[in-house]
């Protein structure tokens, strides 16, 4: 299961980089003077924020949706990971307490 999750993580990371490059190319084609460089996508959350700031400056206050969508996705992912971790620790503690000797 671990290798499946890691493989999916790598695929999502690769897709993020490819789509960032395609977005960068499209913004340059549309005449955005200095589009946010796609290589920032290696730092995951940096690219959507930088891209939104650049596009907002060009589009006159519009274009923040990718930034808010990325932030929302990270918040949801963090919350789910925290819930899963809490449940896992509670399960481990419950199992460990069943195996503790009660004394003499």
C-alpha positions in Angstrom: 0.0 0.0 0.0 2.9 2.3 0.8 4.4 2.0 -2.7 1.0 2.6 -4.3 0.5 5.8 -2.3 4.1 6.9 -3.2 3.5 6.1 -6.9 0.3 8.1 -6.9 2.1 11.0 -5.2 4.9 11.0 -7.8 2.3 10.9 -10.6 0.4 13.9 -9.1 3.7 15.8 -8.7 4.7 15.1 -12.3 1.2 16.2 -13.5 1.5 19.4 -11.5 4.8 20.2 -13.2 3.6 19.4 -16.7 0.4 21.4 -16.2 2.4 24.3 -14.8 4.6 24.3 -17.8 1.6 24.2 -20.1 0.0 27.1 -18.2 3.3 29.1 -18.3 3.4 28.6 -22.1 -0.2 29.6 -22.5 0.2 32.7 -20.4 3.2 33.8 -22.5 1.2 33.1 -25.7 -1.6 35.3 -24.4 0.7 38.2 -24.0 1.4 38.1 -20.2 4.7 40.0 -20.1 6.4 38.1 -17.3 4.4 35.0 -16.4 5.4 33.2 -13.2 7.9 30.6 -14.1 6.7 27.0 -14.2 9.8 25.7 -12.3 8.3 27.1 -9.1 5.9 24.2 -9.3 8.6 21.9 -7.8 7.7 23.7 -4.5 4.0 22.8 -5.0 2.1 25.6 -3.4 4.4 28.4 -4.5 3.4 28.2 -8.2 -0.4 28.7 -7.8 0.1 31.6 -5.5 2.7 33.3 -7.7 0.8 32.7 -10.8 -2.4 34.1 -9.3 -0.5 37.3 -8.2 1.0 37.8 -11.6 -2.3 37.2 -13.5 -4.2 39.4 -11.0 -1.9 42.3 -11.8 -2.4 41.8 -15.5 -6.2 41.0 -15.4 -7.1 43.9 -13.2 -8.0 42.1 -10.0 -9.2 38.8 -11.4 -7.5 35.4 -11.4 -7.2 34.4 -7.7 -9.2 31.2 -8.1 -6.2 28.8 -8.7 -4.6 30.2 -5.5 -7.6 29.7 -3.3 -8.3 26.2 -4.8 -4.7 25.2 -4.1 -4.9 26.5 -0.5 -8.2 24.8 0.1 -6.8 21.5 -1.3 -3.8 21.7 1.1 -6.1 22.6 4.1 -8.3 19.6 3.3 -5.3 17.3 2.8 -3.8 18.5 6.1 -7.1 18.0 8.0 -7.5 14.4 6.6 -3.9 13.5 7.4 -4.4 14.9 11.0 -7.6 12.9 11.5 -6.0 9.7 10.1 -3.0 10.2 12.4 -5.1 10.7 15.5 -7.2 7.6 14.7 -4.0 5.6 14.1 -2.4 6.7 17.3 -5.6 6.0 19.3 -5.7 2.5 17.8 -2.1 1.9 18.6 -2.6 3.1 22.2 -5.7 1.0 22.6 -3.9 -2.1 21.3 -0.9 -1.4 23.6 -3.1 -1.0 26.7 -4.7 -4.4 26.1 -1.2 -6.0 26.3 0.0 -4.3 29.5 0.3 -6.7 32.5 -1.9 -5.7 35.4 0.7 -6.2 38.1 1.3 -8.8 40.8 
